[in-house]
Amino acid sequence: MLAVFPAHFQPAGTGAAAEAILEAGVSSCFYHEQKKAVVPCDACGRFLCALCDLDFNGRHLCPACLQAGKKKGDLPELENRRTIHDSAALTTALLPLLIWPVTLITAPLATFLAIRSFFRPSSLIPRTRIRSWLALVLGLLQIAGWVALFIGMALRS
């Protein structure tokens, strides 16, 4: 015999108090055995009462999955800060120009950071990729300048 979770076919109620189980055959909440389950957790499948159901961007999560998602970084909606890789790449490309010998080290680093920024999430505030492109061009120009300098020195000797 196959028993289907009855609340699965009903729309989930929001903001309701948890109901006590008054009839047989009704699933109980994983966290509150005496409360009626209204929805399964979308992450782990545990049955949740109205009290434990956390409606998060249309997903129903239990408190444990919400906490685990926050710790693991699986829920980007909970991020409140993020490294801005494009700005780091541009700063790494521009700042050492004041002390030009340092660019021998920072030019490859700026190029690496610029390329990496294309594969990382951007800022929480929508931005263009102009900083990444600018850092990539400056880093490559600095590398080309060092290569030209070393070739010129090699040809003189």
Sine and cosine of phi, psi and omega as CSV:
sin_phi,cos_phi,sin_psi,cos_psi,sin_omega,cos_omega
0.00,0.00,0.67,-0.74,-0.01,-1.00
-0.95,-0.31,0.83,-0.56,0.04,-1.00
-0.95,-0.31,0.83,-0.56,-0.01,-1.00
-0.98,-0.18,0.63,-0.77,0.04,-1.00
-0.89,0.47,0.91,-0.40,-0.13,-0.99
-0.90,0.43,-0.52,0.85,-0.03,-1.00
-0.96,0.27,-0.17,0.99,0.00,-1.00
-0.90,0.44,-0.52,0.86,-0.05,-1.00
-1.00,-0.07,0.02,1.00,0.00,-1.00
-0.95,-0.31,0.54,-0.84,0.07,-1.00
-0.92,0.40,0.63,-0.77,-0.03,-1.00
-0.96,0.28,0.71,-0.70,0.06,-1.00
-1.00,0.05,0.59,-0.80,0.00,-1.00
-0.92,-0.38,0.58,-0.81,0.09,-1.00
0.95,0.32,0.26,0.97,-0.02,-1.00
-1.00,-0.02,0.45,-0.89,0.08,-1.00
-0.97,0.23,0.47,-0.88,0.00,-1.00
-0.93,0.38,0.71,-0.70,-0.01,-1.00
-1.00,-0.05,0.60,-0.80,0.08,-1.00
-0.97,0.25,0.46,-0.89,0.03,-1.00
-0.98,0.19,0.85,-0.52,-0.03,-1.00
-0.90,-0.44,-0.14,0.99,-0.05,-1.00
-0.72,-0.69,0.37,-0.93,-0.01,-1.00
-0.98,0.18,0.47,-0.88,0.07,-1.00
1.00,0.09,0.12,0.99,0.01,-1.00
-0.99,-0.17,0.70,-0.71,-0.01,-1.00
-0.95,0.32,0.55,-0.84,0.02,-1.00
-0.97,-0.25,0.31,-0.95,0.03,-1.00
-0.93,0.37,0.60,-0.80,0.03,-1.00
-0.89,0.46,-0.60,0.80,-0.06,-1.00
-1.00,-0.03,-0.43,0.90,-0.01,-1.00
-0.78,-0.63,0.99,-0.14,-0.09,-1.00
-0.89,0.46,-0.42,0.91,-0.05,-1.00
-1.00,0.00,-0.06,1.00,-0.03,-1.00
-0.97,-0.24,0.55,-0.83,-0.03,-1.00
-0.97,0.25,0.74,-0.67,0.04,-1.00
-0.98,0.21,0.68,-0.74,-0.01,-1.00
-0.90,-0.44,-0.34,0.94,-0.05,-1.00
-0.37,-0.93,0.56,-0.83,0.12,-0.99
-1.00,0.06,0.47,-0.88,0.08,-1.00
-0.93,0.38,0.73,-0.69,-0.02,-1.00
-0.95,0.31,-0.31,0.95,-0.02,-1.00
-1.00,-0.07,-0.75,0.67,-0.10,-0.99
-0.93,-0.37,-0.28,0.96,0.03,-1.00
1.00,0.02,0.02,1.00,0.04,-1.00
-0.91,0.42,0.60,-0.80,0.05,-1.00
-0.98,0.20,0.68,-0.73,-0.08,-1.00
-0.81,-0.58,0.60,-0.80,0.13,-0.99
-0.99,0.11,0.09,-1.00,-0.02,-1.00
-0.89,0.46,-0.47,0.88,0.01,-1.00
-0.95,0.32,-0.62,0.78,-0.07,-1.00
-1.00,0.02,-0.27,0.96,-0.04,-1.00
-0.95,0.33,0.88,-0.47,0.05,-1.00
-0.95,-0.31,0.96,-0.27,0.00,-1.00
-0.98,0.19,0.93,-0.37,-0.10,-0.99
-0.82,-0.57,0.98,-0.19,-0.02,-1.00
0.80,0.60,0.70,0.71,0.03,-1.00
0.99,0.11,-0.08,1.00,0.06,-1.00
-0.97,-0.22,0.60,-0.80,0.04,-1.00
-0.98,-0.19,0.89,-0.45,-0.04,-1.00
-0.84,-0.54,0.51,-0.86,0.12,-0.99
-1.00,0.07,0.29,-0.96,-0.02,-1.00
-0.85,0.52,-0.58,0.81,-0.02,-1.00
-0.92,0.39,-0.67,0.75,0.00,-1.00
-0.94,0.35,-0.57,0.82,0.05,-1.00
-0.91,0.42,-0.69,0.73,0.02,-1.00
-0.92,0.40,-0.68,0.74,0.01,-1.00
-0.91,0.41,-0.64,0.77,0.03,-1.00
-0.90,0.43,-0.57,0.82,0.03,-1.00
-0.94,0.35,-0.68,0.74,-0.01,-1.00
-0.93,0.37,-0.66,0.75,-0.05,-1.00
-0.98,0.17,-0.28,0.96,-0.05,-1.00
0.99,0.13,0.29,0.96,-0.01,-1.00
-0.97,0.24,-0.24,0.97,-0.01,-1.00
-0.91,-0.41,1.00,0.02,-0.06,-1.00
-0.90,0.45,-0.31,0.95,0.03,-1.00
-0.91,0.41,-0.37,0.93,-0.02,-1.00
-1.00,0.02,-0.07,1.00,0.00,-1.00
-0.93,0.38,0.73,-0.69,0.06,-1.00
-0.90,-0.43,-0.03,1.00,0.12,-0.99
-0.41,-0.91,0.42,-0.91,-0.04,-1.00
-0.44,-0.90,0.60,-0.80,0.06,-1.00
-0.94,0.35,0.74,-0.67,0.01,-1.00
-0.99,-0.12,1.00,-0.07,-0.12,-0.99
-0.92,0.39,-0.56,0.83,-0.03,-1.00
-0.93,0.38,-0.62,0.79,0.05,-1.00
-0.94,0.35,-0.60,0.80,0.05,-1.00
-0.90,0.44,-0.65,0.76,0.01,-1.00
-0.91,0.41,-0.68,0.73,-0.01,-1.00
-0.92,0.40,-0.65,0.76,0.04,-1.00
-0.89,0.45,-0.66,0.75,0.02,-1.00
-0.91,0.41,-0.49,0.87,0.02,-1.00
-0.99,0.15,-0.59,0.81,-0.11,-0.99
-1.00,0.01,-0.70,0.71,-0.12,-0.99
-0.85,0.52,-0.67,0.74,-0.02,-1.00
-0.94,0.35,-0.20,0.98,0.04,-1.00
-0.88,0.47,-0.38,0.92,0.06,-1.00
-0.93,0.37,-0.54,0.84,0.06,-1.00
-0.83,-0.56,1.00,0.09,-0.23,-0.97
-0.84,0.54,-0.53,0.85,0.01,-1.00
-0.89,0.46,-0.41,0.91,0.00,-1.00
-0.92,0.38,-0.38,0.92,-0.02,-1.00
-0.90,0.44,-0.31,0.95,0.08,-1.00
-0.86,0.52,-0.55,0.83,0.01,-1.00
-1.00,-0.08,-0.67,0.74,-0.13,-0.99
-0.98,0.20,-0.40,0.92,0.01,-1.00
-0.89,0.45,-0.75,0.66,0.08,-1.00
-0.90,0.44,-0.58,0.82,0.03,-1.00
-0.91,0.42,-0.69,0.73,0.03,-1.00
-0.90,0.44,-0.64,0.77,0.04,-1.00
-0.90,0.44,-0.70,0.72,0.04,-1.00
-0.87,0.49,-0.74,0.67,-0.01,-1.00
-0.90,0.44,-0.61,0.79,0.02,-1.00
-0.91,0.42,-0.70,0.71,0.03,-1.00
-0.91,0.41,-0.65,0.76,0.01,-1.00
-0.89,0.45,-0.56,0.83,-0.03,-1.00
-0.91,0.42,-0.39,0.92,0.04,-1.00
-0.95,0.32,-0.37,0.93,-0.05,-1.00
-0.96,-0.28,0.03,1.00,0.03,-1.00
-0.96,-0.27,0.38,-0.93,0.08,-1.00
-0.90,0.44,0.60,-0.80,0.01,-1.00
-0.98,0.21,-0.15,-0.99,-0.02,-1.00
-0.88,0.48,0.35,-0.94,0.09,-1.00
-0.90,0.43,-0.44,0.90,0.09,-1.00
-1.00,-0.09,0.79,-0.61,-0.04,-1.00
-0.84,0.54,0.73,-0.68,-0.01,-1.00
-0.65,-0.76,0.29,-0.96,0.08,-1.00
-1.00,0.06,0.15,-0.99,0.01,-1.00
-1.00,-0.09,0.30,0.95,-0.06,-1.00
-0.88,0.47,-0.60,0.80,0.01,-1.00
-0.89,0.45,-0.65,0.76,0.02,-1.00
-0.90,0.43,-0.72,0.69,0.01,-1.00
-0.89,0.45,-0.68,0.74,0.00,-1.00
-0.90,0.44,-0.68,0.73,0.03,-1.00
-0.90,0.43,-0.63,0.78,0.02,-1.00
-0.90,0.43,-0.71,0.71,0.01,-1.00
-0.90,0.43,-0.71,0.70,0.00,-1.00
-0.90,0.44,-0.68,0.74,0.02,-1.00
-0.88,0.47,-0.69,0.72,0.02,-1.00
-0.92,0.39,-0.61,0.80,0.06,-1.00
-0.91,0.42,-0.64,0.77,0.03,-1.00
-0.91,0.41,-0.67,0.75,0.04,-1.00
-0.89,0.45,-0.69,0.73,0.03,-1.00
-0.88,0.47,-0.62,0.78,0.06,-1.00
-0.89,0.46,-0.67,0.74,0.03,-1.00
-0.92,0.39,-0.64,0.77,0.03,-1.00
-0.89,0.45,-0.70,0.72,0.02,-1.00
-0.89,0.46,-0.66,0.75,0.01,-1.00
-0.89,0.46,-0.70,0.71,0.00,-1.00
-0.93,0.37,-0.60,0.80,0.05,-1.00
-0.91,0.40,-0.68,0.73,0.04,-1.00
-0.87,0.49,-0.66,0.75,0.03,-1.00
-0.92,0.40,-0.60,0.80,-0.02,-1.00
-0.94,0.34,-0.58,0.81,0.00,-1.00
-0.96,0.30,-0.47,0.88,0.03,-1.00
-0.95,0.31,-0.49,0.87,-0.06,-1.00
-1.00,-0.07,0.00,0.00,0.00,0.00
